[in-house]
């Protein structure tokens, strides 16, 4: 039995949910999210909660049960509070700037790398050369953060590159440090 799937999803005030078969639409103060869920899972709305019920007991259905509950919960939290991800740009001369929906990164290449932010994602660059990504779709915020990090991954010798705020880079000893 799925420990995650059987938990009810609380619906905060100001969030409205429309269920039409396998299509779920969540409306909130920050925006609207829609998703089609698997037909093996049934979503039932009670007073201020949603409950996901499986239509079967196979291993595959049980896996979909927990995943569907997590996806719907992330939709509810996203339209109510939103999600954010912070990236750090580290290195001498490494900079980031935002103009409109284009993020420009100067990270050691001969020219700046321009990254177009998708609809629904906003970015801001703070004084400590960190990038704050915000949006209502957790999956999209994480995907954009991973793509930006992939432009210049952190290297293990000096730690230069783009990393997540809470990511720890394991540093290696250089060539001269190992001979002593």
C-alpha positions in Angstrom: 0.0 0.0 0.0 1.3 3.5 -0.9 2.1 5.6 2.2 2.1 8.7 0.1 -1.0 7.9 -2.0 -3.3 7.3 0.9 -2.7 10.7 2.5 -5.4 13.3 1.8 -4.5 16.5 0.0 -5.7 19.6 2.0 -7.2 22.3 -0.2 -6.3 25.8 1.2 -8.7 28.7 1.1 -8.7 30.5 -2.2 -7.9 27.4 -4.3 -10.5 25.9 -6.5 -10.3 22.4 -8.1 -12.3 21.2 -11.1 -12.3 17.4 -11.8 -13.6 16.1 -15.1 -12.9 12.4 -15.5 -9.1 12.1 -15.7 -8.5 15.9 -16.2 -7.8 18.1 -13.2 -7.7 21.9 -13.2 -6.4 23.8 -10.1 -7.1 27.5 -9.9 -5.5 29.7 -7.3 -4.2 33.2 -6.5 -1.0 32.7 -8.5 -2.5 31.1 -11.6 -4.0 28.0 -13.1 -2.5 24.5 -13.6 -4.0 21.6 -15.5 -3.0 18.0 -15.8 -4.3 14.7 -17.1 -3.9 11.9 -14.6 -3.7 8.1 -15.2 -7.1 6.3 -15.7 -6.0 3.8 -13.0 -6.4 6.5 -10.3 -9.7 8.0 -9.2 -9.6 11.5 -7.5 -12.5 12.3 -5.2 -13.1 15.8 -3.7 -14.6 16.1 -0.2 -15.1 19.3 1.8 -11.6 20.8 1.9 -9.6 17.7 0.8 -8.9 15.6 -2.2 -8.4 11.8 -1.9 -6.8 9.6 -4.5 -8.1 6.0 -4.8 -6.5 3.2 -6.9 -8.6 1.1 -9.2 -6.7 -2.2 -8.6 -3.9 -3.6 -6.5 -1.1 -4.3 -9.0 2.4 -3.0 -8.4 2.1 -0.6 -11.3 -1.2 0.9 -10.1 0.2 1.4 -6.6 3.2 3.3 -8.0 0.9 5.5 -10.0 -1.2 6.1 -6.9 1.6 7.8 -4.9 2.9 9.6 -8.0 -0.5 11.0 -8.8 -1.1 12.2 -5.3 2.3 14.0 -5.3 1.6 15.7 -8.6 -1.8 17.0 -7.5 -0.3 18.1 -4.2 2.4 20.0 -6.0 -0.2 21.7 -8.2 -2.2 22.8 -5.2 0.9 24.2 -3.4 2.1 25.8 -6.6 -1.1 27.9 -7.2 -1.3 28.8 -3.6 2.4 29.6 -2.6 4.5 29.0 -5.7 8.0 27.4 -5.9 11.4 28.9 -6.1 14.9 27.6 -6.8 18.2 29.5 -6.1 21.3 29.1 -8.2 24.8 30.5 -7.3 27.2 31.8 -10.0 30.8 31.4 -8.7 34.0 32.4 -10.4 36.1 35.4 -11.1 34.3 37.6 -13.7 31.3 35.3 -13.8 28.1 37.3 -13.9 24.4 36.9 -14.6 21.8 39.5 -15.7 18.1 39.4 -16.6 16.3 41.6 -19.1 12.7 40.7 -19.7 12.5 36.9 -20.1 16.2 36.5 -21.3 18.8 35.4 -18.8 22.3 36.4 -19.9 25.2 34.4 -18.3 28.9 35.4 -18.6 30.5 32.3 -17.4 33.9 32.0 -19.0 32.9 31.5 -22.7 34.0 34.0 -25.3 30.6 35.6 -25.4 27.6 35.6 -23.0 25.2 32.7 -23.1 21.6 33.8 -23.5 18.9 31.6 -22.0 15.2 32.3 -22.9 13.0 31.7 -19.9 9.8 29.7 -20.6 6.3 31.2 -19.9 5.4 30.9 -16.3 9.0 31.3 -15.0 10.4 34.5 -13.6 14.1 35.1 -12.7 15.9 37.8 -10.7 19.6 38.3 -10.1 20.6 39.3 -6.6 23.6 41.3 -5.4 25.6 38.2 -4.3 25.5 37.0 -8.0 22.7 34.4 -7.4 19.8 33.7 -9.6 16.3 33.2 -8.1 13.9 31.3 -10.3 10.2 31.4 -9.4 7.0 29.8 -10.8 3.9 27.8 -10.0 4.9 24.6 -11.7 7.4 22.7 -9.6 8.4 20.4 -12.5 9.1 23.4 -14.8 11.1 25.3 -12.1 13.3 22.3 -11.5 13.8 21.7 -15.2 14.8 25.3 -15.9 17.2 25.3 -13.0 18.8 22.1 -14.2 19.2 23.5 -17.8 20.8 26.7 -16.4 23.2 24.7 -14.2 24.1 22.6 -17.3 25.4 25.7 -19.1 28.5 25.7 -16.8 28.5 22.9 -14.3 30.6 23.5 -11.2 34.2 22.1 -11.5 35.8 20.3 -8.6 39.1 22.1 -8.4 38.2 25.8 -7.8 34.4 25.4 -7.6 33.8 27.7 -10.5 30.5 27.4 -12.3 26.7 27.5 -11.6 25.5 25.4 -8.7 22.3 25.0 -6.7 22.3 27.1 -3.5 22.2 24.1 -1.2 24.6 22.0 -3.3 27.9 21.0 -1.8 30.8 20.6 -4.3 33.4 18.0 -3.3 36.7 19.7 -3.9 39.7 17.8 -5.3 43.3 18.5 -4.4 45.3 19.9 -7.3 48.4 18.5 -8.9 50.8 20.4 -6.6 48.9 19.6 -3.4 49.4 15.8 -3.7 53.2 15.8 -3.7 53.8 17.0 -0.2 
